[in-house]
Amino acid sequence: MAPITTSREEFVSLFAWICCQRKSSKSNKTPPYKFVHVLKGVDIYPENLNSKKKFGADDKNEVKNKPAVPKNSLHLDLEKRDLNGNFPKTNKAGSPSDLENVTPKLFSEGEKDAVSPDSLKSSTSLSSEEKQEKLGTLFFSLEYNFEKKAFVVNIKEARGLPAMDEQSMTSDPYIKMTILPEKKHKVKTRVLRKTLDPAFDETFTFYGIPYTQIQELALHFTILSFDRFSRDDIIGEVLIPLAGIELSDGKMLMNREIIKRNVRKSSGRGELLISLCYQSTTNTLTVVVLKARHLPKSDVSGLSDPYVKVNLYHAKKRISKKKTHVKKCTPNAVFNELFVFDIPCEGLEEISVEFLVLDSERGSRNEVIGRLVLGAAAEGTGGEHWKEICDYPRRQIAKWHMLCDG
């Protein structure tokens, strides 16, 4: 058998024929992807692509094998485009039906019947009660001495007080007690340092109170924590009406839960009637505190002992102060007190007058009921009143003003 011999030209022609065959086979196949015009968004080769090889249209078997795509992932379906090749706008917020599908099901169908509105109310009420802060318990005893005609109160102890000092997590408690409604008898215990279970064991005897009057009285205990650098912190209060309590059998031991102090229920702070007169010749300002009305309740007795402090300011610096007499147990006080202030400069541009209505408390710091400022920079009726006395000197002008929070 003769050996097969091939020349170089035959190899070249064979290689060229193979390349042509591969090129013709590639031209008959469909391109694996679609070209989209960048500007117009129109397909260049739409007729060469079948539905299986378009973007966003995978084989059904591949979809079953693939994991579920999360809802917040980006997925574009080219079949949903319009004629210009643009995608429709989607609502970012989502439809209500989508939101319903997204929300997890807290209860199964069997559990929905078991949950009732009453059970939900009870659970919410329990949670609200748990959130309420416990302020402790006050222990005391009451007694009436028929021989001396004296009413005796013994403050024994308090237990479970909250910590008012966040650094040391303790309190410096003491107790103030007032006999209502007249508020003539006011006493307080000593301060016990750094304790949440103070044992006072202090006895207070009130003479001159007939036994027949005991039923008309009430005891008001205020539990406080001493603060050396600022106003003492109020922990809570206890109110004990003595109606129905029989003390003829001897000493009676009692305890009450400490509750949060009842802040003034009145939305307003009352009104104050002020008369002003500016004497330009003598450079003096005459201030007359006339009346106060509709003052809010300062404590559980419903009665206040109001008085007014008058402070004169020059360039935000207090240069003079005055105060009225205390009016006992009235929400509508009549003062009619006149004060004359010397003005250190010409004109009233840098002058202002502050009125503080306070409730007099013997043996403790007086509480501010309301505040009023009259001056050129004051708003509302305060600024209007001040402008009138500047425009009409030597004329006494009186106006009612609403008090604001102190």
Phi, psi and chi 1 to 4 in degrees:
 res  aa     phi    psi   chi1   chi2   chi3   chi4
   1 MET       -  129.4 -175.0  175.3  179.2      -
   2 ALA   -79.1  142.0      -      -      -      -
   3 PRO   -68.1  147.5   24.2  -32.2      -      -
   4 ILE   -84.9  125.8  -59.7  172.9      -      -
   5 THR  -117.8  134.2   58.0      -      -      -
   6 THR  -126.1  142.6   56.5      -      -      -
   7 SER   -90.3  169.9   64.0      -      -      -
   8 ARG   -67.8  -33.3 -177.6  178.0  178.4 -175.0
   9 GLU   -67.1  -34.7  -64.9  178.6   -5.6      -
  10 GLU   -67.2  -38.8  -68.9  179.1   -7.7      -
  11 PHE   -62.8  -40.9  -83.8  111.1      -      -
  12 VAL   -65.4  -42.8  171.8      -      -      -
  13 SER   -67.0  -35.6   59.9      -      -      -
  14 LEU   -66.2  -40.8  179.5   62.8      -      -
  15 PHE   -65.2  -38.9  178.9   76.5      -      -
  16 ALA   -66.7  -37.6      -      -      -      -
  17 TRP   -66.0  -38.9  179.6   81.8      -      -
  18 ILE   -64.7  -42.1  -67.2  173.0      -      -
  19 CYS   -64.1  -38.7  -70.2      -      -      -
  20 CYS   -66.1  -38.6  -67.6      -      -      -
  21 GLN   -63.5  -41.3  -69.2  -68.0  -29.2      -
  22 ARG   -66.0  -39.4  -72.1 -177.1  179.1  179.0
  23 LYS   -66.3  -41.0 -173.5  174.4 -178.9 -179.2
  24 SER   -68.7  -33.8   60.3      -      -      -
  25 SER   -69.1  -35.8   62.5      -      -      -
  26 LYS   -68.8  -35.2  -75.2 -175.4  179.2 -179.7
  27 SER   -69.1  -26.0   60.9      -      -      -
  28 ASN   -80.1  -19.5  -65.2  -30.8      -      -
  29 LYS   -80.5  155.3  -68.2 -177.1  179.9  179.2
  30 THR   -79.9  134.4  -55.1      -      -      -
  31 PRO   -60.7  144.6   18.8  -30.6      -      -
  32 PRO   -73.6   -8.5   27.0  -34.2      -      -
  33 TYR  -146.0  170.2   50.3   84.9      -      -
  34 LYS  -107.6  136.6  178.7 -168.9  -66.4 -173.8
  35 PHE   -94.1  134.2  -64.1   95.6      -      -
  36 VAL  -120.6  132.9  179.4      -      -      -
  37 HIS   -64.6  129.9 -162.5  -76.2      -      -
  38 VAL   -66.6  -40.3  176.7      -      -      -
  39 LEU   -85.1  -46.5  -61.7  178.3      -      -
  40 LYS   -90.7  -21.2  -64.5 -177.2  179.2 -179.7
  41 GLY    71.7   25.9      -      -      -      -
  42 VAL  -106.7  141.9 -179.8      -      -      -
  43 ASP   -67.9  138.5  -60.0  -20.2      -      -
  44 ILE   -86.5  -38.9  -61.5  177.6      -      -
  45 TYR  -123.2   60.2  -54.5  111.0      -      -
  46 PRO   -72.8  -26.5   26.9  -32.3      -      -
  47 GLU   -79.4  -16.1   65.9  -81.1   -1.8      -
  48 ASN   -90.9   -3.4  -66.6  -28.2      -      -
  49 LEU  -111.5  131.0  -63.1  176.2      -      -
  50 ASN   -90.7  177.8   53.5   20.2      -      -
  51 SER   -67.3  -25.2   59.9      -      -      -
  52 LYS   -76.2  -24.0  -69.5 -174.6  178.1 -179.5
  53 LYS  -107.5   13.7  -64.1 -175.6  179.0 -179.2
  54 LYS   -82.0  158.3  -69.8 -177.9 -179.3  179.6
  55 PHE   -65.7  141.6  -78.9   91.9      -      -
  56 GLY    79.1   -0.7      -      -      -      -
  57 ALA  -120.1   84.5      -      -      -      -
  58 ASP   -84.4  165.9  -62.4  -28.8      -      -
  59 ASP   -67.0  147.1 -167.8    2.5      -      -
  60 LYS   -62.1  -37.9  -67.1 -177.2  179.4  179.2
  61 ASN   -66.5  -35.3  -63.6  -31.7      -      -
  62 GLU   -69.4  -34.7  -66.2  177.5   -1.8      -
  63 VAL   -66.4  -37.8  171.9      -      -      -
  64 LYS   -66.5  -35.8  -69.8 -179.0 -179.5  179.2
  65 ASN   -78.2  -25.0  -63.2  -30.7      -      -
  66 LYS   -77.9  148.0  -72.4 -176.4  178.7  179.8
  67 PRO   -70.7  159.8   24.8  -33.7      -      -
  68 ALA   -65.4  137.1      -      -      -      -
  69 VAL   -82.1  132.1 -178.7      -      -      -
  70 PRO   -63.4  153.4   19.9  -30.3      -      -
  71 LYS   -68.7  -29.3  -68.3 -173.0  177.3 -179.2
  72 ASN   -88.7    7.5   50.9    0.9      -      -
  73 SER   -85.5  158.4   62.8      -      -      -
  74 LEU   -90.7  125.7 -178.5   62.6      -      -
  75 HIS  -140.7  122.2  178.0   73.0      -      -
  76 LEU  -110.8  132.9  -60.9  178.3      -      -
  77 ASP  -112.6  113.5 -168.1   -6.2      -      -
  78 LEU   -70.6  -19.4  -64.4 -179.0      -      -
  79 GLU   -70.8  -17.6  -68.9 -177.1  -11.3      -
  80 LYS   -92.1   10.9  -65.2 -177.4  179.1  179.8
  81 ARG   -79.2  161.0  -65.2  178.5  -58.7  167.1
  82 ASP   -85.5 -170.8   54.3   11.8      -      -
  83 LEU   -63.9  -29.8  -63.3  176.4      -      -
  84 ASN   -85.3    0.1  -66.3  -33.1      -      -
  85 GLY    85.9   10.5      -      -      -      -
  86 ASN   -90.9  148.6  -61.2  -36.6      -      -
  87 PHE   -86.9  143.2  -67.5   97.6      -      -
  88 PRO   -66.9  148.7   25.0  -33.5      -      -
  89 LYS   -73.7  137.0  -66.0 -177.5  178.8  179.5
  90 THR  -106.2  148.5   57.4      -      -      -
  91 ASN   -79.1  116.1 -171.7    7.3      -      -
  92 LYS   -66.8  -36.9  -65.8 -178.1 -180.0 -180.0
  93 ALA   -70.8  -26.5      -      -      -      -
  94 GLY    90.3  149.0      -      -      -      -
  95 SER   -78.6  163.2   61.4      -      -      -
  96 PRO   -60.2  -34.5  -23.9   33.3      -      -
  97 SER   -65.2  -37.7   60.8      -      -      -
  98 ASP   -64.3  -39.5  -64.5  -23.4      -      -
  99 LEU   -65.3  -35.9  -67.0  177.7      -      -
 100 GLU   -66.5  -36.0  -68.9  177.9   -1.1      -
 101 ASN   -72.3  -31.2  -63.6  -30.1      -      -
 102 VAL   -72.8  -38.0  172.3      -      -      -
 103 THR   -62.4  134.2   54.7      -      -      -
 104 PRO   -73.9  152.3   26.1  -33.2      -      -
 105 LYS   -86.8  114.1  -64.7 -178.4  179.6  179.8
 106 LEU   -78.3  -32.6  -62.1  178.8      -      -
 107 PHE  -124.9  143.1  -57.3   99.7      -      -
 108 SER   -78.9  174.3   62.5      -      -      -
 109 GLU   -64.5  -33.7  -66.4  179.9   -3.2      -
 110 GLY   -72.5  -32.5      -      -      -      -
 111 GLU   -78.4  -23.4  -67.1  174.5  -15.5      -
 112 LYS   -62.8  -38.0  -75.0 -178.5 -179.3  178.5
 113 ASP   -70.7  -27.9  -61.7  -28.9      -      -
 114 ALA   -77.3  -26.6      -      -      -      -
 115 VAL   -86.8  124.3  179.0      -      -      -
 116 SER  -114.4  160.2   62.4      -      -      -
 117 PRO   -60.5  -33.1  -22.7   33.1      -      -
 118 ASP   -64.3  -39.7  -63.4  -25.4      -      -
 119 SER   -66.9  -35.8   61.2      -      -      -
 120 LEU   -65.8  -41.2  -67.7  176.3      -      -
 121 LYS   -63.8  -41.7  -70.6 -179.1 -179.1  178.2
 122 SER   -65.0  -38.2   60.7      -      -      -
 123 SER   -66.7  -39.7   61.6      -      -      -
 124 THR   -68.4  -36.9   53.2      -      -      -
 125 SER   -67.5  -37.7   61.7      -      -      -
 126 LEU   -65.6  -39.9  -71.9  174.1      -      -
 127 SER   -66.0  -37.1   60.8      -      -      -
 128 SER   -68.8  -36.1   61.1      -      -      -
 129 GLU   -68.9  -35.7  -70.9  177.4   -1.2      -
 130 GLU   -67.6  -30.2  -69.5  174.9   -3.7      -
 131 LYS   -74.3  -22.4  -70.8 -179.7 -178.9  178.8
 132 GLN   -66.1  134.5  -70.8 -179.1   -3.1      -
 133 GLU   -81.4  130.9 -176.2 -179.8    3.9      -
 134 LYS   -83.7  130.5  -66.6 -176.7  178.8 -179.8
 135 LEU  -106.4    3.1  -57.7  178.7      -      -
 136 GLY   101.4 -175.3      -      -      -      -
 137 THR  -130.7  140.4  -51.7      -      -      -
 138 LEU  -108.3  132.1  178.1   64.9      -      -
 139 PHE  -114.6  131.6  -63.8   83.6      -      -
 140 PHE  -155.8  171.6   57.0   96.0      -      -
 141 SER  -137.1  150.5   66.8      -      -      -
 142 LEU  -122.7  143.9  -54.3  178.5      -      -
 143 GLU  -156.1  148.6 -175.6 -178.2    3.8      -
 144 TYR  -122.7  125.3 -170.3   81.8      -      -
 145 ASN   -93.5  105.5 -168.5  -31.5      -      -
 146 PHE   -71.9  -26.4  -70.8   91.8      -      -
 147 GLU   -69.5  -45.0  -64.9  179.7   -1.2      -
 148 LYS   -94.6   -2.6  -60.9 -179.9 -179.8  179.5
 149 LYS    52.0   55.9  -65.3 -177.7  179.5 -179.7
 150 ALA  -132.1  145.4      -      -      -      -
 151 PHE  -100.2  124.9  179.0   53.0      -      -
 152 VAL  -115.5  128.4 -178.1      -      -      -
 153 VAL  -123.5  126.7  179.0      -      -      -
 154 ASN  -115.2  115.7  177.6 -100.4      -      -
 155 ILE   -89.8  109.3  -59.5  177.7      -      -
 156 LYS   -84.2  -64.4  -66.1 -173.5  174.3  -61.9
 157 GLU  -161.9  171.8   61.4  178.7  -16.7      -
 158 ALA  -133.7  142.6      -      -      -      -
 159 ARG  -127.3  143.9  -62.4  177.5 -172.7  171.8
 160 GLY    70.5   36.4      -      -      -      -
 161 LEU   -72.7  149.4  -62.2 -178.6      -      -
 162 PRO   -76.2  156.7   27.6  -34.1      -      -
 163 ALA   -82.7  119.9      -      -      -      -
 164 MET   -93.4  -18.9  -55.0  -54.9  -70.0      -
 165 ASP   -98.6  112.3 -170.6  -11.0      -      -
 166 GLU   -71.5  -24.1  -63.2 -179.9   -6.1      -
 167 GLN   -78.2  -51.9  -64.9 -178.5   -7.9      -
 168 SER   -88.6   -9.6   61.0      -      -      -
 169 MET    55.6   38.8  -64.6  -55.6  -65.2      -
 170 THR  -137.8 -176.3   58.2      -      -      -
 171 SER  -137.9  162.0  -63.4      -      -      -
 172 ASP  -116.3   76.5  -61.4  -29.3      -      -
 173 PRO   -80.4  151.8   27.9  -31.9      -      -
 174 TYR  -152.6  167.1   68.9   97.6      -      -
 175 ILE  -128.6  134.1  -62.9  177.2      -      -
 176 LYS  -107.0  136.0  -69.6  166.8   55.6  176.6
 177 MET  -127.8  136.7 -169.2 -165.9   74.4      -
 178 THR  -131.6  138.8  -53.6      -      -      -
 179 ILE   -93.9  119.1  -61.7 -179.6      -      -
 180 LEU   -98.3  157.2  -54.5  176.9      -      -
 181 PRO   -95.3   -7.1   32.0  -33.3      -      -
 182 GLU   -78.7  -23.8  -63.4  179.4   -6.3      -
 183 LYS    59.6   28.9  -62.3 -160.6  -56.4 -176.1
 184 LYS   -78.6  -31.3  -69.3 -178.2  179.1  179.3
 185 HIS  -105.8  111.7  -56.8  -77.6      -      -
 186 LYS  -130.8  127.2  -62.8 -179.6 -179.6 -179.9
 187 VAL  -136.2  167.0  -65.2      -      -      -
 188 LYS  -151.6  153.4   66.5  177.2  179.7  178.8
 189 THR   -85.2  176.1   66.1      -      -      -
 190 ARG   -78.7  161.6   67.3 -171.3 -173.7  -81.0
 191 VAL   -86.8  128.5  177.4      -      -      -
 192 LEU  -104.8  126.0  -62.9 -177.3      -      -
 193 ARG   -82.9  136.8  -57.9  -73.2 -177.0  179.7
 194 LYS    49.2   63.4  -63.1 -177.3  178.4 -179.4
 195 THR  -152.2  146.2  176.6      -      -      -
 196 LEU  -106.7   -2.3  -58.7  179.4      -      -
 197 ASP  -131.8   68.1  -58.5  -54.3      -      -
 198 PRO   -72.4  136.8   27.6  -33.9      -      -
 199 ALA  -110.0   99.5      -      -      -      -
 200 PHE   -82.2  -55.8  -60.8  100.4      -      -
 201 ASP    52.4   54.1 -163.8   16.0      -      -
 202 GLU  -115.2  137.6  -64.3 -171.0   31.0      -
 203 THR  -110.8  133.3  -57.8      -      -      -
 204 PHE  -123.3  127.5  -58.2   96.0      -      -
 205 THR  -113.2  127.0  -56.0      -      -      -
 206 PHE  -113.7  111.7  -55.8   94.9      -      -
 207 TYR   -89.3  159.1  -63.1   92.1      -      -
 208 GLY    81.1   14.5      -      -      -      -
 209 ILE  -106.5  109.7  -60.0  177.7      -      -
 210 PRO   -66.2  151.6   22.0  -30.0      -      -
 211 TYR   -64.1  -32.9 -178.7   75.1      -      -
 212 THR   -66.4  -19.8   55.8      -      -      -
 213 GLN   -89.6  -11.1 -169.0 -177.9   -7.9      -
 214 ILE   -60.4  -37.7  -65.1  -66.6      -      -
 215 GLN   -65.5  -19.5  -59.8  -69.0  -34.5      -
 216 GLU   -91.9   -3.7  -57.6  174.1   -1.1      -
 217 LEU   -99.7  170.4  -56.4  178.3      -      -
 218 ALA  -146.9  146.5      -      -      -      -
 219 LEU  -104.1  131.6  -60.8 -179.3      -      -
 220 HIS  -119.6  113.5 -178.7 -133.6      -      -
 221 PHE  -102.6  132.2  -61.1   91.2      -      -
 222 THR  -118.3  120.5  -55.1      -      -      -
 223 ILE   -98.3  123.2  -62.3   87.0      -      -
 224 LEU  -127.3  164.1  -55.6   99.2      -      -
 225 SER  -121.1  124.3  177.9      -      -      -
 226 PHE   -68.5  135.8  176.3   75.9      -      -
 227 ASP  -129.3  118.6 -167.4  -24.0      -      -
 228 ARG   -70.2  -28.6 -178.4  178.6  -61.8  176.4
 229 PHE  -105.3   -6.7  -56.6  103.3      -      -
 230 SER  -152.3 -169.9   63.3      -      -      -
 231 ARG   -65.2  139.8 -173.7 -175.4  -66.5  -89.8
 232 ASP   -62.2  142.1  -65.0  -15.7      -      -
 233 ASP   -81.1  133.0  -60.8  -40.6      -      -
 234 ILE   -90.4  118.6  -62.0  176.4      -      -
 235 ILE   -81.0  -47.5  -61.9  175.1      -      -
 236 GLY   177.3 -167.3      -      -      -      -
 237 GLU  -148.7  163.0   65.8  179.4   -0.4      -
 238 VAL  -138.4  130.0  174.5      -      -      -
 239 LEU  -117.9  124.4  178.5   63.8      -      -
 240 ILE  -122.2  100.7  -53.8  -64.3      -      -
 241 PRO   -70.5  133.7  -15.4   29.8      -      -
 242 LEU   -88.1    0.1  -60.9 -179.4      -      -
 243 ALA   -65.7  128.7      -      -      -      -
 244 GLY    88.2   -2.3      -      -      -      -
 245 ILE   -95.7  119.3  -62.8  178.2      -      -
 246 GLU   -95.9  120.0  -67.4  -67.9  -23.1      -
 247 LEU  -107.1    8.5  -59.8  177.6      -      -
 248 SER   -73.4  -22.2   56.5      -      -      -
 249 ASP   -84.7   -4.6  -62.2  -25.0      -      -
 250 GLY   122.3 -160.3      -      -      -      -
 251 LYS   -67.9  139.6 -177.9 -177.2  -66.0 -173.4
 252 MET  -120.8  121.2 -179.9  177.7  -70.0      -
 253 LEU   -87.9  134.9  -60.7  176.2      -      -
 254 MET  -140.4  157.3  -56.6  180.0   69.0      -
 255 ASN  -147.0  145.4   64.7   81.5      -      -
 256 ARG  -139.7  146.1  -68.9  -70.1 -173.0  -84.5
 257 GLU   -72.1  137.2  -66.7  -67.5  -31.9      -
 258 ILE   -79.3  128.9  -58.1  171.6      -      -
 259 ILE  -112.2  163.8   62.2  174.5      -      -
 260 LYS   -66.8  141.9 -170.5  174.6 -178.9  179.8
 261 ARG   -63.3  135.9 -170.9  178.1 -175.7 -173.4
 262 ASN   -79.3  105.8 -173.9   16.5      -      -
 263 VAL   -73.3  157.9 -173.1      -      -      -
 264 ARG   -49.6  129.2  -61.9 -172.6 -173.2   98.0
 265 LYS   -83.2  -18.6  -64.8 -179.1 -179.9  179.2
 266 SER   -71.5  132.5  174.7      -      -      -
 267 SER   -72.5  -31.0   57.8      -      -      -
 268 GLY   -98.1  171.1      -      -      -      -
 269 ARG  -110.5    7.6  -69.4  -70.4  178.2 -100.1
 270 GLY    93.6 -174.1      -      -      -      -
 271 GLU  -131.3  156.9  -62.0  176.6   81.2      -
 272 LEU  -133.9  130.6 -165.7   61.9      -      -
 273 LEU   -97.9  117.4  179.8   59.7      -      -
 274 ILE  -124.1  139.6  -60.1  -64.2      -      -
 275 SER  -118.6  131.9  177.3      -      -      -
 276 LEU  -125.6  148.1  -59.8  177.6      -      -
 277 CYS  -149.1  125.5  178.8      -      -      -
 278 TYR  -105.7  121.4  173.0   57.7      -      -
 279 GLN   -98.5  103.4  -62.8  -73.2  -13.7      -
 280 SER   -70.7  -28.5   56.6      -      -      -
 281 THR   -70.7  -44.8   54.7      -      -      -
 282 THR   -94.3   -5.1   59.1      -      -      -
 283 ASN    54.7   52.5 -152.4   26.7      -      -
 284 THR  -127.6  157.2   57.4      -      -      -
 285 LEU  -123.9  122.2  178.8   65.2      -      -
 286 THR  -100.0  124.6  -57.5      -      -      -
 287 VAL  -119.2  126.9  178.3      -      -      -
 288 VAL  -119.7  119.4 -176.8      -      -      -
 289 VAL   -90.6  108.8 -179.3      -      -      -
 290 LEU   -91.8  -66.9  -64.4  171.5      -      -
 291 LYS  -143.3  162.4  -62.8  178.8 -178.6 -179.8
 292 ALA  -133.9  143.3      -      -      -      -
 293 ARG  -142.6  155.4   64.9 -175.2 -179.7 -172.3
 294 HIS    57.3   38.9  -51.9  -45.0      -      -
 295 LEU   -70.4  140.1  -62.5  179.7      -      -
 296 PRO   -72.9  166.9   27.2  -33.8      -      -
 297 LYS   -72.1  130.5  -61.5  177.2 -178.7  179.9
 298 SER   -91.5  -21.7   61.3      -      -      -
 299 ASP  -151.2 -172.3   51.4   35.4      -      -
 300 VAL   -70.1  -16.9  -68.7      -      -      -
 301 SER   -73.2  -20.0   68.0      -      -      -
 302 GLY    82.1    6.0      -      -      -      -
 303 LEU  -124.8  143.6  -60.4  173.7      -      -
 304 SER  -119.4  158.8  -58.5      -      -      -
 305 ASP  -115.2   77.2  -60.8  -25.7      -      -
 306 PRO   -81.0  151.9   29.1  -33.0      -      -
 307 TYR  -151.0  166.2   70.7   98.3      -      -
 308 VAL  -122.4  131.1 -178.5      -      -      -
 309 LYS  -102.8  133.4  -72.6  179.3   64.5  175.3
 310 VAL  -116.1  119.8 -175.0      -      -      -
 311 ASN  -117.1  130.3  -61.3  -41.9      -      -
 312 LEU  -101.9  128.6 -177.5   70.8      -      -
 313 TYR  -117.2  140.7  -73.1   86.1      -      -
 314 HIS  -126.6  114.6  173.5 -116.7      -      -
 315 ALA    55.0   47.7      -      -      -      -
 316 LYS    64.9   19.8  -61.5 -178.2  179.6 -179.5
 317 LYS  -122.4  127.5 -179.4 -179.8  179.3 -179.1
 318 ARG   -72.6  127.0 -171.0  173.8   69.4  176.4
 319 ILE  -116.0  -13.4   57.1  176.1      -      -
 320 SER  -159.7  154.0 -178.0      -      -      -
 321 LYS  -148.5  146.0   60.2 -179.6 -179.9  178.4
 322 LYS  -140.1  168.2  -52.9  -77.3 -175.5 -178.8
 323 LYS  -154.4  152.3   69.4  176.8 -179.1  177.8
 324 THR   -87.7  177.7   66.7      -      -      -
 325 HIS   -78.5  159.8  -66.9   86.8      -      -
 326 VAL   -83.1  133.2  177.5      -      -      -
 327 LYS  -105.2  122.0  -58.3  -62.0  176.6  179.9
 328 LYS   -80.7  133.9  -68.4  -71.4 -175.1  178.6
 329 CYS    48.5   59.5  -58.7      -      -      -
 330 THR  -152.1  137.5  176.7      -      -      -
 331 PRO   -89.1   -8.4   30.3  -32.3      -      -
 332 ASN  -127.2   87.1  -57.7  -54.7      -      -
 333 ALA   -92.9  144.7      -      -      -      -
 334 VAL  -115.1  116.0  179.0      -      -      -
 335 PHE  -101.8  -58.2  -61.0  101.3      -      -
 336 ASN    54.5   52.3  -74.1  -27.5      -      -
 337 GLU  -119.5  136.1  -62.3 -169.5   35.3      -
 338 LEU  -110.4  139.0 -178.9  144.2      -      -
 339 PHE  -134.2  138.0  -53.0  103.0      -      -
 340 VAL  -116.2  124.7  178.7      -      -      -
 341 PHE  -113.8  136.0  -63.5   96.3      -      -
 342 ASP   -84.6  128.5  -66.3  -34.0      -      -
 343 ILE   -90.5  124.1  -55.2  -58.6      -      -
 344 PRO   -77.9   -4.9   28.5  -33.8      -      -
 345 CYS  -138.0  166.8   58.5      -      -      -
 346 GLU   -81.8  131.1  -66.6 -175.8   -0.6      -
 347 GLY    85.8  171.0      -      -      -      -
 348 LEU  -116.9   21.9  -59.7  176.3      -      -
 349 GLU   -65.4  -38.6  -71.9   79.0   10.4      -
 350 GLU  -104.5   14.8  -63.1 -177.1   -8.5      -
 351 ILE  -104.7  141.5  -59.7  -64.2      -      -
 352 SER  -145.6  153.4   61.5      -      -      -
 353 VAL  -123.4  130.0 -176.8      -      -      -
 354 GLU  -111.1  133.9  178.3 -170.8   42.6      -
 355 PHE  -116.5  124.7  -60.8   87.4      -      -
 356 LEU  -117.0  118.9  -67.2  175.1      -      -
 357 VAL   -95.3  120.5 -178.1      -      -      -
 358 LEU  -121.9  158.3  -59.7  101.0      -      -
 359 ASP  -103.2  120.6 -178.8   25.0      -      -
 360 SER   -73.0  124.4  177.4      -      -      -
 361 GLU  -125.8  114.2  -68.1  -75.7  -13.0      -
 362 ARG   -72.2  130.7 -172.1  179.7   63.1 -179.4
 363 GLY    83.9    6.4      -      -      -      -
 364 SER  -152.2  177.0   63.0      -      -      -
 365 ARG   -74.0  136.0  -63.1  177.6 -178.0  177.4
 366 ASN   -75.2  140.5  -60.5  -30.1      -      -
 367 GLU   -93.1  137.3 -172.9  175.7   -1.1      -
 368 VAL   -79.1  124.1  177.3      -      -      -
 369 ILE   -85.2  -46.5  -62.2  175.4      -      -
 370 GLY  -160.8  168.5      -      -      -      -
 371 ARG  -139.3  147.1  179.6  173.8  177.8  -93.7
 372 LEU  -144.0  137.3  169.6   66.1      -      -
 373 VAL  -126.6  128.6  177.0      -      -      -
 374 LEU  -115.3  130.9  -57.6 -178.3      -      -
 375 GLY   177.1  177.8      -      -      -      -
 376 ALA   -67.1  -30.8      -      -      -      -
 377 ALA   -93.5    1.1      -      -      -      -
 378 ALA   -73.4  150.1      -      -      -      -
 379 GLU   -98.2  159.5  -61.4  178.4   -5.0      -
 380 GLY    71.0 -141.4      -      -      -      -
 381 THR   -67.3  -25.9   57.8      -      -      -
 382 GLY   -63.8  -43.6      -      -      -      -
 383 GLY   -71.4  -35.5      -      -      -      -
 384 GLU   -66.1  -43.2  -64.9  173.1    1.2      -
 385 HIS   -62.3  -40.5 -163.5  175.7      -      -
 386 TRP   -66.8  -39.3 -162.3 -100.9      -      -
 387 LYS   -64.7  -37.5 -174.1  175.7 -176.8  -59.1
 388 GLU   -65.8  -41.8  -71.9 -174.0   23.3      -
 389 ILE   -71.3  -25.5   65.8  169.6      -      -
 390 CYS   -75.6  -35.9  -66.4      -      -      -
 391 ASP   -76.5  -29.1  -65.0  -20.3      -      -
 392 TYR  -126.0   76.8  -56.4   98.7      -      -
 393 PRO   -67.1  160.8   22.5  -30.4      -      -
 394 ARG    62.2   17.5  -61.7 -177.8  -59.1  -84.1
 395 ARG  -119.6  130.8 -178.7 -176.2  -62.7 -178.7
 396 GLN   -83.1  118.7 -159.3   81.6   22.8      -
 397 ILE  -121.5  124.9  -59.2  174.7      -      -
 398 ALA  -114.1  142.1      -      -      -      -
 399 LYS  -149.5  149.8  -81.6 -175.8  179.0  -65.2
 400 TRP   -85.3  140.4  -78.8  101.1      -      -
 401 HIS  -132.8  140.4  -60.3  -84.5      -      -
 402 MET   -78.3  135.9  -64.5  -68.7  -64.3      -
 403 LEU   -84.7  146.8  -63.5  173.1      -      -
 404 CYS  -114.5  177.2   61.0      -      -      -
 405 ASP   -63.0  140.2  -66.4  -25.2      -      -
 406 GLY   -80.8      -      -      -      -      -
